[in-house]
Each structure stands twice: as C-alpha cells, then as structure tokens.
Amino acid sequence: MRVRRHEVLDSTSDEAFRLAQAGERGPIWVVATEQAGGRGRRGRAWASPPGNLYATLLLTDPGPRARLHELGFVAGVALADALAEVAPGADVGLKWPNDGMIGPAKAAGILVEATEFGGGGGGGATACAIGIGVNVASHPSGLAYPATCLAAHARAPRVEATFGALATALDARLAQWRGGEGFSAIRDAWLGRARGLGRPIRVETAKGALEGAFAGLDATGRLLVADGDGESAVESGDVFIAADFVRARISEDVGT
C-alpha cells in the first residue's frame, strides 16, 4: 500500500487528481492531517480540523465506466467494516448514498469522483478518487442532522489505526467487487448495514421531495421508495430517515 502524507492540503481528492495529471496511476492513498478546502457531495464544505481522518484512494480504470458509481457502495461497505473494527460494539450503519453512521448520527462521509485524462474523445484513462472523511476526535455541530465521532464510542481512537483499518477493508471490498462482477454481493452487504430500511424516509432531489418507505436498492444501486402508487427509483438525492425529517420540520417551524 502506497501512501502520501501531508500536514495540510486543500483537499486530498484534489491532490489525488493532481497526481493523476502528473502521471500517477495508483493505487495510492493521499492522507492529510488537515484540509483547507474539504468538500462533500454537491460541493458542500466538509469541516476538516486536525484530529480526524481525511484520505483519498486514487485508482485508474478500476472498472467499466458505466459501473464506476458502484464504487460508492464498495467504499461504504468498507467504511462500515472499518468503523466496526475500531469501535467494537458500536451500532455501525450506512445511510444512502454516502454516510457512515454510528447509531442515529453521521460519523463519516464518502465522495467518489472521476475524471478522464489523455486520449481525448473518450479514448483516455479514467482516474477515480475515493475520498473518505471520518470524524475520529471531533464532529461538527449545528447541522440539519445529528453527527458523532469515534471518540464518543471507542476508547482513545487513533487516526492511524482508523486509516489502517479502512485501507485494509477497502482493498478487500474492491477485490470482492471485481470491477462490477461482484456488485450483487456488495449490494447485499450494504443493505445489511442500511439505516432506515422499511421505514418512512424523505428524499430531497433536484426535482423536489419524495416521501415513502425505504424499500431497498435496485440492481444498479438506485434507492427504492415505496408509496401508495408503487415504487420509485432515485439516482441521487439527500435522504432523511423518519426522525431526521421530523426534526428538520420542527427546526423550520421555529425558524432555526
């Protein structure tokens, strides 16, 4: 396992792409003690103070381009494996599409990005950056959802031990995925950790909000929401499980 370590970076994923542009093909990890410009899905800022884990795995052409979105599920299952190892006894789970949970609170996030380089016209290679942030020593407050950190669930958690568990788990799950051939097993493992399965959820998408029961994932990883009219498949969005969206509505009502 090759690792490049930095004290401060704008973003470990941005650094991974810079390495790819310079000729690095991976697999290689980029790890930072602190990020000045960490980000989550949809360009949201990711608070990145020292004491937590910020790491990105750079891969080149890990599978067919049509299946690269599955890497988010591969990373999610590996993240759950790692959290369960470093916080034994904790109630570890996953929330679609990219959250690592302990109990009802978010403890980690995943952002998978890809870009093509060289060859033009789709003839080049594809660099994939699997970015993972884990709240080890601290977590942000004042969010629309509850958050937590490993320090609240494990005795003296360490960033290095967390990274070691994550890197080992992701290597194993990538081998299981096999470029997409083993996605059904990954999907089953993800559903085994799924938060809110069978429960009421609200999904906020670019086209509006959708409410119903979390009915699982289809064969491609799309979220299935069941209501009185049947099932709807959602490709992207933000999921709020029953207690979360009740809390959000209360916040809206009181103007917080």
N, C-alpha and C positions, 0 to 999 in steps of 0.2 A: 504494500500500500504506500503510494507516494503522497506526501503532504507538503504543502507550502503554508507556512505560518506567518502571520503578520500581527503586529500590535494594533494598528488602526488601518481600516480600509473604508472607501466609500461604500462598497458592497462586495461581499465575497463572490456573488454571481457576476457582477460587472468585471471583477478581476479574472474570473474564470474565462469569460468571453475574450478579454484582452489576451490571455494566454493562448486561446484558440486562434485568434487572429495572427499571433506571432509564430504559429506553427505547432503548438502543443496539441496533442490528440488524446491525451488521457489514457486510462482513467487516472485522475489526480484530484485530490482534495485541496480546497483553499479554505483556510480557517483563520478567523480574526478574533482578537480579544475584544475589539470594539468596532462598530460600524458607524460611519458618519452619515450614511445615506441608505440604511437598510430599508427594504420595501417588501410589501406583501402583494396579494392579488389586487388587480385593478389600480396599481400604482400607489396603494396606501402605504404610509410610512410605518416602519417596524421599529419600535424603540429598541436601541441596541447598546445599553450600558455595559461596562465591564462586569464579569461575573457570570454571564450567560454564554451559551454556545451559539456561534454563528459559523456555519460551514456550508460549502457548496462542493458537490461532486461533478466534475466535468467529464462527460463521455462524448465520444464521436460515433455517430451512426450505430446506436445501441440496438436498433430495430427498425422495421419499416416505418416510414414517416407517418403513415395513416394510423399507427398504433402508439406513437410516442406519448399521447395523452395518458396512456395506461401507466406511465412512469409515476404519476401522482399517487396512484393506488399502491404501486410497488413500494414507493418511499413511505407511504402512510403505514403499511403493514410493518415495514422495517422499523419505523419510528416507534410504533406500539411495542414491538419486540424489545427495543432498547429501553424504553421507559419502564416496562415491566421488570427488566433486569436491574436497573439502577434504583428503582423504587419498589422493591418486592412487597407485595401485599396491597399496593395501591390499586385503585379501581381505574385501570387504564382503558381508554376507548378512543374511537375515531369519529369525527363528525364530517360529513360530506361538505365540500370536496377536499379540504386540506388541513383540518385541525386535529392536533393530538390533544386528547383530553385526559384529565385525572378527575374523577368524579364528574360534577357538572361544569367544570371550569376548564378553560383552554390553557394548556401548558406548553404548546409548541405549534409551529406553523410550517407549511411547505409551499414553496413556489418553484414550479418546473417551467423553464423557458428554453426555447430552441431557436437557433438561427443558422441559416445556410452560409457557407463561405466557399469561395473558389468555384470555378467551373461555370458560373452563370447559367441562367435558364433552367435551374433545377438539376444541373449535372454535377454540382459540387457535393461536399460533405455536409452533414448536419451536426452542429455542436449542441449538446444538451447540457444545461446547468440545472442540477437538482439542488436547490437551496433549502436549507433547513435551519430554523432557529428554535432553540429550546430554552425556556425560562428555567435556569438552574438555581441561581441565588435570589432572583427577584422577578417581579412581574409588574406590568403596568396597571394603573388604576384608572377609574373614571371612564371605563369603556362601556359600550352598549351590551356587553356580555360579561359574565364572570371570568376571571383569569386566576391562575395559580402558578406556582413554581415547584421544582423538585424539593427545595429546602423545606417546604411545608409537609412533605410526605416521606422524606428519606433522611437518614442521619448523615450529616456532613457530606452532601453530594458534591462531586468534583466535576469540573468541566471536562478534564482529560478522560475520566472514566466514562462519562456520558458520550463523548466523541468516540471512544474506542468501541463501546457497545453499539453505537449507531453505525459506524463504518463496517463492523463485522456483520451486523444484521442486514444492512443494505446489500453487501456483497452476496450474502446467501439468498436474499429475495430476488436479486437480479438474475442469479443463476436459475432460480425456480421459474422466473418469468420467461427466460429464454427468447428474448426478442418478440414476445407476444404469444408464443406457442403455449405457455403455461398460465395465461391470464385467468382462466377459469379457476385455478387453484388460488391465485392471488385474490380474485374477487370473493371467493368463499371465505378466505382468511380475513379479508376486510369486513365482510358482513358479520363475521364472528365477533368483531370488536365494535360494531356500528352503534352509535348513540342514536336513540330515538326511533329505532326500528319498530314499526307498528303503531307508533304514537303520532298524535297531531303535530304537524310542522307547518311553518310558513316559509316559502321560498321567495326571496326577492330577486327578480330577474330584470334585465334591461327592458322587458316588455310589461312589467308590472308584477304584482304579488300573486302567488298561488298558494292556497291552503288546502290541506287534506291530511291523509295519513301517509307516513313514510312506508312505502310498500317494498323497498329494496332497490336493487340496481339491475338494469338490463344487461345483456351480454356485452355491451360496449362500455359499461360503467356509468351510463346516464341514470340520474336519480328518478325513481318512480314515485309519483304522488297519486294516491287514490282518493277519489271523491265519489259523489253520487252518480257521476256521469262516466265513471271508468277510471283508467289510469292515464296519466300524462307523464311523458319523459322529458326531463330537464337536463340540458347540456351544461349550463353554467348558472351560477347564482349564489346567494348567501342564504344559508339555512338557519332558521331559528326553531329550536325544539319548543314544545308547549310552554314550559316555564319561562323560557327566554323571551318569547314574543309577548307573553302576558306582562313580563317585567318591562319590556320596551314600550308597550301601550301605556302602562302606568306612568313611565317617565314622560311620554308625550303629553299625557293628560295634565301632569303637574308642571309642565314647562321646563323640565331639566334638560 
